[in-house]
Amino acid sequence: MALTATIHTFDIQLADVDRSVYETLALRVARHPSETEEYLWTRVLAYCLEYAEGIAFSKGLSEPDEPAVVVRDLTGGLRAWVEVGAPDAARLHRASKASPRVAVYTHKEARLLQRQYAGERIHRMDDIALYAIDRDLLEALVARLERRMRFDLSVTDATLYVVIGDETLSGDVVRHPLVPTADGQ
């Protein structure tokens, strides 16, 4: 018998001071049985950090050619391709050709990804944003994960402040450069 996705509901008060984005978000997020809790949290935080008109979660693992999060304009044109975790170089190459903006949010060690991409042919590699979310923050969020959650997320100077009940958790989101290849791609 096949396992089914678990639905998580997140009610989020988003205050991204860095981008002047202030929104109330009500997210229903399907978590595939093979998806780790760290990946789920990274996906939710990436959605918040990339929040813009036209943002949506993809169908996930059932649509392997789509990113974890996508931003489209009113005509359906791709504005941003947002990956989560550790996508391979070929996937980033394809994403960079398809979208004007590509970002990767990872819950893994950023240096390992940089080494993985070094020497690989990735279109517009220097334009791709690689963000590492503080692993201690993710660990604390995983420990508090429930099927229905309400929290405030504030972003100031690339520091995330997550208020759950009367508890405040914090951690940084750090941008790391991808190492360009010899031919600049």
C-alpha positions as CSV (number, residue, x, y, z in Angstrom):
1,M,0.0,0.0,0.0
2,A,1.4,3.4,-1.0
3,L,2.0,6.0,1.6
4,T,0.2,9.3,1.1
5,A,1.3,12.9,1.7
6,T,0.8,14.6,5.1
7,I,-0.9,18.0,4.9
8,H,0.6,20.7,7.1
9,T,-1.1,24.0,7.6
10,F,0.9,27.1,8.4
11,D,-0.6,30.4,9.3
12,I,2.2,32.9,9.0
13,Q,2.5,36.6,9.8
14,L,5.4,37.6,7.5
15,A,7.3,40.8,8.1
16,D,10.3,40.8,5.7
17,V,11.9,44.2,6.6
18,D,14.8,43.6,4.1
19,R,12.3,43.5,1.2
20,S,9.5,45.6,2.6
21,V,7.1,42.6,2.4
22,Y,4.3,42.4,5.0
23,E,1.7,39.6,4.5
24,T,-0.5,37.2,6.2
25,L,0.0,33.8,4.7
26,A,-2.2,30.7,5.0
27,L,-0.3,27.8,3.5
28,R,-1.4,24.2,3.0
29,V,1.7,22.2,2.3
30,A,1.7,18.6,1.3
31,R,4.7,16.7,2.7
32,H,5.6,13.6,0.6
33,P,6.5,10.5,2.7
34,S,10.1,10.7,1.5
35,E,10.5,14.4,2.4
36,T,12.4,15.1,5.5
37,E,11.2,17.6,8.1
38,E,14.3,19.8,7.4
39,Y,13.4,19.9,3.7
40,L,9.8,20.8,4.5
41,W,10.8,23.7,6.8
42,T,13.4,24.9,4.2
43,R,10.7,24.8,1.5
44,V,8.3,26.9,3.7
45,L,11.0,29.4,4.6
46,A,12.0,29.7,1.0
47,Y,8.4,30.4,0.1
48,C,8.3,33.2,2.7
49,L,11.7,34.6,1.7
50,E,10.8,34.7,-2.0
51,Y,7.2,35.8,-1.4
52,A,5.9,37.8,-4.4
53,E,2.7,38.0,-6.4
54,G,2.3,34.8,-8.4
55,I,4.3,32.6,-6.0
56,A,3.2,28.9,-5.6
57,F,4.5,25.6,-4.5
58,S,4.9,23.1,-7.3
59,K,3.4,19.6,-7.3
60,G,6.7,18.5,-5.8
61,L,8.0,15.0,-6.4
62,S,5.1,14.1,-8.7
63,E,6.3,16.7,-11.2
64,P,10.1,16.2,-11.2
65,D,10.7,18.9,-13.9
66,E,9.3,21.7,-11.8
67,P,11.0,23.6,-9.0
68,A,9.9,23.4,-5.4
69,V,8.6,27.0,-5.6
70,V,7.8,29.0,-8.6
71,V,6.9,32.6,-9.3
72,R,4.9,33.4,-12.4
73,D,3.6,36.7,-13.8
74,L,0.0,37.3,-14.8
75,T,0.5,35.8,-18.2
76,G,1.9,32.6,-16.7
77,G,5.5,33.5,-17.7
78,L,8.2,32.3,-15.3
79,R,9.7,35.0,-13.1
80,A,11.6,32.9,-10.5
81,W,12.6,29.3,-10.2
82,V,13.3,28.3,-6.5
83,E,15.0,25.0,-5.7
84,V,15.3,23.5,-2.2
85,G,18.0,21.1,-1.0
86,A,20.8,20.1,-3.3
87,P,19.7,20.1,-6.9
88,D,22.2,18.7,-9.4
89,A,24.1,20.9,-11.8
90,A,22.1,19.9,-14.9
91,R,18.9,20.9,-13.1
92,L,20.4,24.4,-12.3
93,H,21.6,24.7,-15.8
94,R,18.1,24.0,-17.2
95,A,16.5,26.3,-14.6
96,S,18.9,29.2,-15.4
97,K,18.0,28.9,-19.1
98,A,14.3,28.9,-18.4
99,S,14.0,31.6,-15.7
100,P,15.3,35.1,-15.2
101,R,15.9,34.4,-11.5
102,V,17.1,31.1,-9.9
103,A,17.6,30.6,-6.2
104,V,18.5,27.6,-4.2
105,Y,17.7,27.3,-0.5
106,T,19.5,24.6,1.3
107,H,19.4,22.9,4.7
108,K,22.7,21.2,3.8
109,E,26.2,22.4,4.1
110,A,26.7,25.2,1.5
111,R,30.4,24.4,1.0
112,L,29.5,20.9,-0.1
113,L,27.2,22.3,-2.7
114,Q,29.8,24.8,-3.9
115,R,32.2,21.9,-4.4
116,Q,29.5,19.8,-6.2
117,Y,29.0,22.7,-8.7
118,A,32.6,23.6,-9.2
119,G,33.7,22.8,-12.7
120,E,30.2,22.0,-13.8
121,R,28.6,23.8,-16.8
122,I,25.7,25.9,-15.4
123,H,24.2,28.7,-17.5
124,R,24.6,32.1,-15.8
125,M,26.1,30.4,-12.7
126,D,27.2,33.7,-11.1
127,D,23.5,34.9,-11.1
128,I,22.2,31.9,-9.2
129,A,21.6,32.7,-5.5
130,L,22.6,29.9,-3.1
131,Y,21.1,30.5,0.4
132,A,22.0,28.4,3.5
133,I,19.5,28.5,6.3
134,D,20.9,28.2,9.8
135,R,21.0,24.6,10.7
136,D,20.4,25.2,14.5
137,L,17.2,27.2,13.6
138,L,16.0,24.4,11.3
139,E,16.7,21.8,14.1
140,A,14.7,23.9,16.6
141,L,11.8,24.3,14.0
142,V,11.8,20.5,13.3
143,A,11.5,19.8,17.1
144,R,8.3,22.0,17.1
145,L,6.7,20.8,13.9
146,E,3.0,20.1,14.1
147,R,0.4,19.5,11.4
148,R,-1.2,22.9,12.2
149,M,1.1,25.8,13.1
150,R,0.8,29.5,13.6
151,F,3.9,31.7,13.8
152,D,5.3,35.1,13.0
153,L,8.3,35.3,10.8
154,S,10.4,38.5,10.8
155,V,13.4,39.0,8.5
156,T,15.9,41.8,9.3
157,D,19.4,42.0,8.0
158,A,19.2,38.4,6.7
159,T,18.3,37.2,10.2
160,L,15.1,35.2,10.6
161,Y,13.1,35.6,13.8
162,V,10.4,32.9,14.3
163,V,7.9,33.5,17.1
164,I,5.9,30.4,18.0
165,G,3.6,31.1,21.0
166,D,5.8,32.9,23.5
167,E,9.1,31.5,22.2
168,T,11.4,33.3,19.7
169,L,13.8,31.3,17.6
170,S,16.4,33.0,15.4
171,G,19.0,32.2,12.8
172,D,20.7,33.6,9.7
173,V,20.1,32.9,6.1
174,V,23.5,33.4,4.3
175,R,24.0,33.8,0.6
176,H,27.0,31.9,-0.8
177,P,28.4,32.4,-4.3
178,L,28.5,29.5,-6.7
179,V,31.9,29.0,-8.1
180,P,32.0,29.8,-11.8
181,T,33.7,27.6,-14.3
182,A,36.7,28.6,-16.4
183,D,34.6,29.7,-19.3
184,G,32.4,31.9,-17.0
185,Q,29.2,29.8,-17.4
